Every structure is written in C-alpha cells, then in structure tokens.
Amino acid sequence: MKQISLHILDIAENSVRAGASQIIVILEMDKTSDTLRLEITDNGSGMEKETIDRITDPFFTTRTTRKVGLGLPLLKHHAETTGGSLLLESFPGKGTRVVAMFGLNHVDRQPVGDVAGVLVNLAISSPEIDFILDAKSDKGDYHFSSRETASFFEGVPLSSPEVAEALKEMISENLKEIDIV
Amino acid sequence: MTKIKTLDDLRKLRDQLKTDITIRESAEHPDSVVQVRVAMSTCGISAGAKTVMDFFIAELKKRQVKSVVAQTGCMGYCYAEPTVEVRLPGQEPIVFGHVDTRKADEIIESYILNHRLVDGIIPVNYKLVENDNRRI
C-alpha cells in the first residue's frame, strides 16, 4: 500500500461485504497536533468481540477462500510506523468504526493519494451504498455524498464515463483546495 | 475549461447527458456489454489493481467499447493479483491473472476486441464466487 487512499479502498471494501448501506470516510488533517486522522464508519453487520480481538492478526480472516487477512494489520503497521495508532470499534448488527492516526509530517507517512478516484470507483461499483467523504483541514472542509450526487444527476448513472470523470475532478479539486493531497 | 468544483458546475453536463443516456440505455442491457471486474482486496490493491482499473476505464472509453468496469473482492487467487474477470456478451467469464497495464492493453486488443485468448488465464473450473459450487 503506497497511499492512504488505497487503505480507504481496502477497508471500505470490508464495509461493502458487511452489507453496509452507508460508509463514512473522514479525513482530518491537524497541523497543531501534527496528525492525520482517517476514520471509516459503516452501518454494516459489525463484529463480535472475539473477532475484533483477532482482527489485526494477519493469519486471521473470516473468509474461506484464503487463510490470511492483511488489510487491517497493514493499516495498523503503517499508522504505528508514523507514531500513530489504530482503533477499532464494532457492534454486531450496528456497524464498525476504524480510526487510524498518522503522524502528519512523519517521514514514513504515506501520501494521501487519489481519494477522489477511490471514492468514485467505490460508488460506481456499489451504487446502492451511500459513500460519504468528510475532509477537514485548517484551510476548510469538504463534504461529498455519493447518494446526494446520484440524486442530483436525476437518473444519469454515476458510472457513465463522463460523469465519473467529472466527479473525480470535482472531489480532487476540492481536496486540493484544503491542502489534502 | 474552468475547473469543476461544485455540483452546480456539473449541471450542464447532467442536462446534456440526460438526453444522451436515455437513448443509449434503451439500446443496452447489462449483458449486452463487455463486463470487466477488477479484484480489489488487500492483495489486489497492493499489487496495483487500482492502476489497472483506471487503465481499463480510460482505455475502453477511448476505444469506444461499450462496457462496464467495476470492482469485486478477493477471489482467492492472491498469488496471481491483480486479477481481472472479463465477460463478453453471451459468454462465460474468463479470469486473467498478473494483469498490469501492458497485459490489460493486450486483453483489450486481443480478447475484448478480437476474441482471441491471451496467456495468463486462471483455472478453467472457475465459477463466480456468489454461486460457488466448485468441487474440490
């Protein structure tokens, strides 16, 4: 994983499999405390305590197609490398919250990467899910919701190449504006 | 062109597309277009699946191939990531492994456009994950 955006893609994919109808991604850049906070919250199936206890064990997965599960262990590793941490909260039937704290100016902190592309691709692949992005920095904040956007387009699917391209541009321009790149 | 920043900036595009898409959609059925699914789990993503997906989207649009490009989860072929499933209209899906942008270009050129198979196909007994009835 060379970018934080790829972690978003990876963790959000878990939420999709957990049957979530809403996935909220929060990116918060705080220069005062020198942190970059990534939070992904879903309203999917959630997990039992036993599962959470083992979730950052790379040799634990609920899948049957393979025997390893590296998504969360990798995110934890990357967060901790930058002096940060990973926090997990989950309630069966209610949903899951994953919070990763990164050291903002730490030399090992991955670049944020193509968050716009990741979000739009997720929204296209699961049009029934509302993907929400809340980005915040000292320069301002930006909010995006795929469901709001889809209703704005009144029946024109987000998957049409012209729309997808325009949306990626819109999100990345707004993120650039508040210095989240 | 001015940069798109708000939904308002997209209004014109929306209105223009609304007419285009109705015409397009009435002629199309999901099964009548090429379906490309890129496996995007930890294994796929870290092997470069996002670059491959972006390439398919851009390239199929450029070559004006009627297609849907979407992402799926891990199919268990982690050793061969990035993997891509291609379903041509009316045919069984085929999964290609170790797909980088060069391979993706070859898949579009040979398989999607000219129906010629290319190297790197994953097992013939492949079945979709959702109706998994493989015999082991």
Interface residues (C-beta under 8 A of the other chain):
Chain A: M1 L6 L9 D10 E13 V16 R17 R63 T65 R66 V68 G69 L70 G71 L74 D114 G117 V118 N121 L122 I124 S125 T149 F152 F153 E154 G155 V156 P157 S159 S160 P161 E162 V163 A164 A166 L167 E169 M170 E173 N174 E177
Chain B: K3 I4 K5 T6 L7 D9 L10 L13 R14 L17 K18 I21 M40 S41 T42 C43 I45 S46 K50 M53 D54 I57 K61 V68 A70 Q71 T72 G73 C74 M75 G76 C78 V129
